[in-house]
Amino acid sequence: MANRHGLVAGATGTGKTVTLQVMAEAFSRIGVPVFAADVKGDLSGIGQPGKDNPKIAERVKKMKLEGFQFAASPVTFWDVFGEQGHPVRATVSEMGPLLFSRLLNLNDTQAGVLSLVFKIADDHQLLLLDLKDLQAVLQYVGEQARALQTQYGNISAASVGAIQRRLVTLGQDGGDKFFGEPALNIDDLMQTDGNGRGVVNILASDKLIRSPRVYATLLLWMLTDIFEKLPEVGDTAKPKLVFFFDEAHLLFIDLPAMVADKVTQVVRLVRSKGVGVYFVSQNPLDIPEAVLGQLGNRVQHALRAFTPRDQKAVKAAAQTFRSNPRLDVEKTITELEVGEALVSFLDEKGTPGVVERAMVAPPRGQIGPITAEQRAELMKSSLVAGVYENAVDRESAYEILKGRANQAATPGGLQPQGREQPWYANLPNLGSLGGGGGRRGDSLLEAMSKSAARTIGSSVGRQIVRGVLGSLLGGSSKR
């Protein structure tokens, strides 16, 4: 029942991170891979065996945990910036216009223009891999706005300019490192070690969280990418992957209604792909009701009732549990000590268990962060060591458009004598859109054919353009 999703909630300092670590270790021991964002850096300790201390010894004795032993879990570290883990990359086309619009905080008009840019890139076979590809196509669309108007409608020059400026800012914030190839292969998140233990994938997020919108969009992309690429498996004996979404409230802040609906749909349907999603947040009210209702496994740490909103959250949290006549849930939530929680999990029939007050077992790994040297050693022995470290910049939109610009600028080139044509005049299919009428040269045809062959044959080949959640939004698939 772990693929029925769950919630770990509680005020700051009540033990949510340790609970997450204990759950991740338990999943790993039974062969279930885990993905978790490490917002504070504390979760990295899971990769080293813990050390005995009086508090842990007391809890082990009190809980009668026979055979308890400290042990490290197999880990793979990831980092968008490539500093504290293997680089995480996605292509621009994989991210799609919907999530890109949210990433750039675009208004409706600008988001519409960006969607058109993705569509035009698709129609012209201009592969969007990294930020410079998108910037080049934006420049092309801005220059060709009049010629493209008949087929695609009005394209605001002001919107194109606004998107370009935000792309520059995104690149300075690390987007130039995130977008590109080799793109993350979701299969690499679902590995087991030689002992059959699931690998715990930890995304270093202490730096990434400084840009909350980027953090939330990245994790949302990963979740939807998992959903789109995994096959339907129904209810398996155990999940194929468990995904922990820390600081979950960031996902739903200023989320457009269309995207929010699709997120809810993904959370509901990804269960059938064998994936469990666990939201970790301070307040249950941070999670929309449509999503909260799908989270059958609950761990509720202490909440404080200092303000009217806090009191409302306590009451709401109490009402989500299956009542226990022997327990005043609403009162108990405010009295829980650190390392204590109210818990309710689904039984083998999918029925929520009666809420109980419980203690959280101590983790078997180290509590707190590991050293930089320990992290480096674990990265060297990782199953994906050397796979993602070196970026690849193959021929895509930027190179194609730059090549056409150079051809158009060459004296005696493709343009007729005495008539200067724009550099984009000979792009594929442009004549049918009312643009310049130059004929494609053989060299361009060959280049495009080779690029298409590489795209189709590559293990990281993606469809040229699609909205993220494309399978839900009706986007075409051109893999």
FENURDA-V545857 format. One record per residue. RES is the residue in one small letter. SS is DSSP state (~ for helix, > for strand, _ for the rest). OMEGA is omega as a letter, one per 20 degrees, with the letter a starting at -180 (999 if undefined). D_LAST is the distance of its C-alpha to the last C-alpha in whole Angstrom. Layout:
{{RES	SS	OMEGA	D_LAST} {RES	SS	OMEGA	D_LAST}}
This chain:
{{m	_	a	33} {a	~	r	32} {n	~	r	28} {r	~	r	30} {h	_	a	30} {g	>	a	33} {l	>	r	35} {v	>	a	37} {a	>	r	40} {g	_	a	43} {a	_	r	45} {t	_	r	44} {g	_	a	46} {t	_	r	46} {g	_	a	44} {k	~	a	40} {t	~	r	39} {v	~	r	41} {t	~	r	40} {l	~	a	36} {q	~	a	37} {v	~	r	39} {m	~	a	36} {a	~	r	34} {e	~	a	36} {a	~	r	37} {f	~	a	33} {s	~	a	33} {r	~	r	36} {i	_	r	34} {g	_	r	31} {v	_	r	29} {p	>	a	27} {v	>	r	27} {f	>	r	26} {a	>	r	29} {a	>	a	29} {d	>	a	33} {v	_	a	34} {k	_	a	38} {g	_	a	37} {d	~	a	39} {l	~	a	36} {s	~	r	36} {g	~	r	39} {i	~	a	37} {g	~	r	37} {q	_	r	41} {p	>	r	43} {g	_	r	45} {k	_	a	49} {d	_	r	52} {n	_	a	54} {p	~	a	57} {k	~	r	54} {i	~	r	52} {a	~	r	55} {e	~	a	56} {r	~	r	53} {v	~	r	52} {k	~	a	56} {k	~	a	56} {m	~	r	53} {k	_	a	54} {l	_	a	51} {e	_	r	52} {g	_	r	50} {f	_	r	49} {q	_	r	47} {f	_	a	46} {a	_	r	42} {a	_	r	39} {s	_	r	36} {p	_	a	33} {v	>	r	31} {t	>	a	28} {f	>	r	29} {w	>	r	26} {d	>	r	27} {v	_	a	25} {f	_	r	28} {g	_	a	28} {e	_	a	31} {q	_	a	32} {g	_	r	29} {h	>	a	26} {p	>	r	24} {v	_	a	21} {r	_	r	18} {a	>	r	15} {t	_	r	14} {v	~	a	15} {s	~	r	12} {e	~	r	11} {m	~	r	15} {g	~	a	14} {p	~	a	18} {l	~	a	19} {l	~	r	20} {f	~	r	20} {s	~	r	23} {r	~	r	25} {l	~	a	24} {l	_	a	26} {n	_	a	29} {l	_	r	28} {n	_	a	30} {d	~	a	29} {t	~	a	29} {q	~	r	27} {a	~	r	25} {g	~	r	24} {v	~	a	24} {l	~	r	22} {s	~	r	19} {l	~	r	20} {v	~	r	19} {f	~	a	16} {k	~	r	16} {i	~	r	17} {a	~	r	15} {d	~	a	12} {d	~	a	15} {h	_	r	16} {q	_	r	13} {l	_	a	14} {l	_	a	12} {l	_	a	14} {l	_	a	14} {d	_	a	18} {l	~	a	21} {k	~	r	22} {d	~	a	19} {l	~	r	19} {q	~	r	23} {a	~	r	23} {v	~	r	21} {l	~	r	23} {q	~	r	26} {y	~	a	25} {v	~	r	24} {g	~	r	28} {e	~	a	29} {q	_	a	28} {a	~	a	28} {r	~	a	31} {a	~	a	29} {l	~	a	26} {q	~	a	28} {t	~	a	29} {q	~	a	25} {y	~	a	24} {g	_	a	27} {n	_	r	30} {i	_	a	28} {s	_	r	31} {a	~	r	32} {a	~	r	33} {s	~	r	30} {v	~	r	28} {g	~	r	31} {a	~	r	31} {i	~	r	27} {q	~	a	28} {r	~	a	31} {r	~	r	29} {l	~	r	26} {v	~	r	29} {t	~	r	31} {l	~	r	27} {g	~	r	27} {q	~	a	31} {d	~	r	30} {g	~	r	28} {g	~	r	24} {d	~	r	24} {k	~	a	24} {f	~	a	21} {f	>	r	19} {g	_	a	17} {e	>	j	16} {p	_	r	16} {a	_	a	15} {l	_	r	16} {n	_	a	15} {i	~	r	16} {d	~	a	17} {d	~	r	20} {l	~	a	21} {m	_	a	22} {q	_	r	24} {t	>	r	28} {d	_	a	31} {g	_	r	33} {n	_	r	35} {g	_	r	33} {r	_	r	33} {g	>	r	30} {v	_	r	29} {v	>	r	29} {n	>	a	27} {i	>	r	29} {l	>	r	28} {a	>	a	30} {s	_	a	31} {d	_	r	35} {k	_	a	34} {l	~	a	30} {i	~	r	32} {r	~	r	34} {s	_	a	32} {p	~	a	31} {r	~	r	29} {v	~	r	26} {y	~	a	27} {a	~	a	26} {t	~	r	23} {l	~	a	22} {l	~	r	23} {l	~	r	21} {w	~	a	18} {m	~	a	18} {l	~	a	20} {t	~	r	17} {d	~	r	14} {i	~	a	16} {f	~	a	16} {e	~	a	13} {k	~	a	12} {l	_	r	15} {p	_	r	16} {e	_	r	19} {v	_	a	22} {g	_	a	25} {d	_	r	28} {t	_	a	28} {a	_	r	31} {k	_	a	30} {p	_	r	27} {k	_	a	24} {l	>	r	24} {v	>	a	27} {f	>	r	26} {f	>	a	29} {f	>	r	29} {d	_	a	32} {e	_	a	33} {a	_	a	32} {h	~	a	34} {l	~	a	32} {l	~	a	28} {f	~	r	30} {i	_	r	32} {d	_	r	32} {l	_	r	29} {p	_	a	28} {a	~	a	29} {m	~	a	25} {v	~	r	23} {a	~	r	26} {d	~	a	26} {k	~	r	22} {v	~	r	23} {t	~	a	26} {q	~	r	23} {v	~	a	21} {v	~	a	24} {r	~	a	26} {l	~	a	22} {v	~	r	21} {r	~	a	24} {s	~	r	23} {k	~	a	20} {g	_	a	23} {v	>	r	23} {g	>	a	27} {v	>	a	27} {y	>	r	30} {f	>	r	32} {v	>	a	34} {s	>	r	36} {q	_	a	40} {n	_	r	41} {p	~	r	39} {l	~	r	40} {d	~	a	37} {i	_	r	34} {p	_	a	34} {e	~	a	36} {a	~	r	32} {v	~	a	31} {l	~	a	34} {g	_	a	35} {q	_	a	32} {l	_	a	33} {g	_	a	36} {n	>	a	36} {r	>	r	39} {v	>	a	41} {q	>	r	43} {h	_	a	45} {a	_	r	48} {l	_	r	48} {r	_	a	50} {a	_	a	52} {f	_	a	54} {t	_	r	52} {p	~	r	52} {r	~	r	48} {d	~	a	48} {q	~	r	51} {k	~	a	48} {a	~	r	45} {v	~	a	48} {k	~	a	49} {a	~	a	45} {a	~	a	44} {a	~	a	47} {q	~	a	46} {t	_	a	43} {f	_	r	44} {r	>	a	46} {s	_	r	50} {n	_	a	52} {p	_	a	56} {r	_	a	57} {l	_	r	55} {d	_	a	55} {v	~	a	51} {e	~	r	52} {k	~	a	55} {t	~	a	53} {i	~	a	50} {t	_	a	52} {e	_	a	54} {l	_	r	52} {e	_	r	52} {v	_	a	50} {g	_	r	48} {e	>	r	49} {a	>	r	46} {l	>	a	46} {v	>	r	44} {s	>	a	42} {f	_	r	40} {l	>	r	39} {d	_	a	40} {e	_	r	39} {k	_	r	39} {g	_	a	37} {t	_	r	40} {p	>	r	41} {g	_	r	44} {v	>	a	47} {v	_	r	47} {e	>	r	49} {r	>	a	50} {a	>	r	49} {m	>	r	49} {v	_	r	46} {a	_	r	46} {p	_	r	46} {p	_	r	43} {r	_	r	43} {g	>	a	41} {q	_	r	43} {i	_	a	44} {g	_	a	43} {p	_	r	41} {i	_	r	41} {t	_	r	42} {a	~	r	40} {e	~	r	41} {q	~	r	40} {r	~	a	36} {a	~	r	36} {e	~	r	37} {l	~	r	34} {m	~	r	32} {k	~	a	33} {s	_	a	33} {s	_	r	29} {l	_	a	27} {v	_	r	24} {a	_	r	27} {g	_	a	26} {v	_	a	22} {y	_	a	21} {e	_	a	25} {n	_	r	24} {a	_	r	22} {v	>	a	19} {d	_	a	19} {r	_	a	17} {e	_	a	17} {s	_	a	15} {a	~	a	17} {y	~	a	20} {e	~	a	21} {i	~	a	20} {l	~	r	22} {k	~	r	25} {g	~	r	25} {r	~	r	26} {a	~	r	28} {n	~	r	30} {q	~	a	30} {a	~	a	31} {a	~	a	34} {t	_	r	35} {p	_	r	39} {g	_	a	38} {g	_	a	35} {l	_	a	33} {q	_	r	35} {p	_	a	38} {q	_	r	41} {g	_	a	43} {r	_	a	40} {e	_	r	38} {q	_	r	34} {p	_	a	32} {w	_	a	29} {y	_	a	26} {a	_	a	28} {n	_	r	26} {l	_	a	22} {p	_	r	20} {n	_	a	21} {l	~	a	24} {g	~	a	26} {s	~	r	25} {l	~	r	25} {g	_	a	29} {g	_	a	29} {g	_	a	30} {g	_	a	30} {g	_	r	30} {r	_	r	28} {r	_	r	25} {g	_	r	27} {d	~	a	25} {s	~	r	25} {l	~	r	22} {l	~	r	20} {e	~	a	20} {a	~	a	19} {m	~	r	16} {s	~	r	15} {k	~	r	16} {s	~	r	14} {a	~	r	11} {a	~	r	11} {r	~	a	12} {t	~	a	8} {i	~	a	7} {g	~	a	10} {s	_	r	10} {s	_	r	10} {v	_	r	10} {g	_	a	7} {r	_	r	5} {q	_	a	5} {i	_	r	8} {v	_	r	10} {r	_	r	11} {g	_	r	14} {v	_	a	14} {l	_	a	15} {g	~	a	12} {s	~	r	13} {l	~	a	16} {l	~	r	17} {g	_	r	15} {g	_	r	12} {s	_	r	10} {s	_	a	6} {k	_	a	4} {r	_	999	0}}
